[in-house]
Amino acid sequence: IMYGGAMGGGKSRWLRWTLLSKSILLAGRYGARGVETMLACESYVALRDRQIVKIRTEFPDWLGVWKESAREFRLHDRWGGGALVLRNLADPQQYLSSEFACIGIDEATRNRASVRIDLSTRVRWPSVPAHEFKMLYATNPGGIGHAEYHRLFLLRRFQPEEDGSEYIYISAR
């Protein structure tokens, strides 16, 4: 799912709340404890400016706790004990053996198109059915990956190995 196209549409907020909600939903629906979702940006500076500052003020204490050293918001056990982990995409290969129930990329087009493909192989979680796994993208036009996201989500021109029904675009307004 890609949410984008204009500045000021609440895309970064949509990402953080959707990813956090996914952990809670999967805990309730499947009894999956400790479900982690990943929110990624091209750098930690971008994560701090777009996400961490907001998480510290938006996410209430009764829901969980911000852990600076781990760069994650950890849900209280009552909500499944999962976490929204924030990660840097400077080297996506560092997540080769990682597992996340859902991954969101903020300002997705600022990354090479290969980052989307690399991270999609990390979307899995024990005891959760595959149909629950999602990749979420928030972005404004432009950047090194713009052409690839434009081809998939707006032009809807797919390679034979790509299933067009899997790509959903939500226009930011």
Disulfide bonds with the S-S distance in Angstrom:
none
